[in-house]
Amino acid sequence: MRSGLLRHVGRGLLALEGADPALIGAACNGASLSCVSAASLLGWWVLAPAGPVHLRCDRALTLPDAVLHRGRRSGHRLIAAPREIVRDAFRCLPSVEALAIAESAVVCNAVGLETLKQEFSGPRDWRIARLLETVRRTTASPLEVCARFHLLAAGFRPQEEVLLPGVGRVDFLIDGWLIVEIDGYAFHSGRTEYRKDRQRWNCSTSGGLVTLRVTAEMILHSPVSFIELVHRTCRTWNPLYPRLGPDAAGAGGLGPRTGP
């Protein structure tokens, strides 16, 4: 402590300089980080900033600047167990944000998919169980999670990571003819990558396929516009589409829309 390597942060608690404030807060309050706060610290996919710290505690606390999740915690852990982080996320966050956290945990092998399915096997967890059925261990980014979520919610049944002859692997293929590619935050900057990208586009078009290039911003911040774009494309290129699919976008739940 004299050298500045450690500092006193609470009764019986010492912390290294530069220790994460959220972990210090959890230790001082006898709680564990959970939900989006824990996911962010662990490097899992988080779609929105954590904001107030999320804590899991096994006793009554009053912390106006924190979101509290009641449940069992290990006395020697400052971060909740992975399955508990996912459980708190589904109880607290919008479905698509919780799904991104859950899928990230599965992709990085922090928790098994079957373990999560058992965790949400109760009769009241049927909506979460249906979402977990869409989780893929090979998903490459949270943008794919979001796009799949909104496509399924609108009634589409996209194929993922499809390998097309002459084109290569595409993010999504709908009805065998509509390719949906997601442009992330990093774009091709080299001339070689540019040529390869255009060659893929030309091969798909000359083969009778239609390609939509969707930005990360649209997926994350304008999902309704994204689904409307897919519907409009289907109506334009498939004259039978009005009898085959819904006419309006809908991202309120998983599965096709029903009713008028």
CORNOR-V543130 format. One record per helix or strand. SS is the DSSP state (alpha for helix, beta for strand). FROM is the first residue (numbers start at 1). LEN is the number of residues. If there is no record, write none. Layout:
ss | from | len
SS | FROM | LEN
SS | FROM | LEN
This chain:
ss | from | len
beta | 6 | 5
beta | 13 | 4
alpha | 21 | 8
beta | 32 | 2
alpha | 35 | 8
beta | 53 | 5
beta | 66 | 5
beta | 79 | 1
alpha | 82 | 11
alpha | 95 | 13
alpha | 113 | 7
alpha | 123 | 10
alpha | 142 | 12
beta | 159 | 6
beta | 168 | 7
beta | 178 | 6
alpha | 191 | 16
beta | 210 | 6
alpha | 216 | 6
alpha | 223 | 15
alpha | 241 | 4
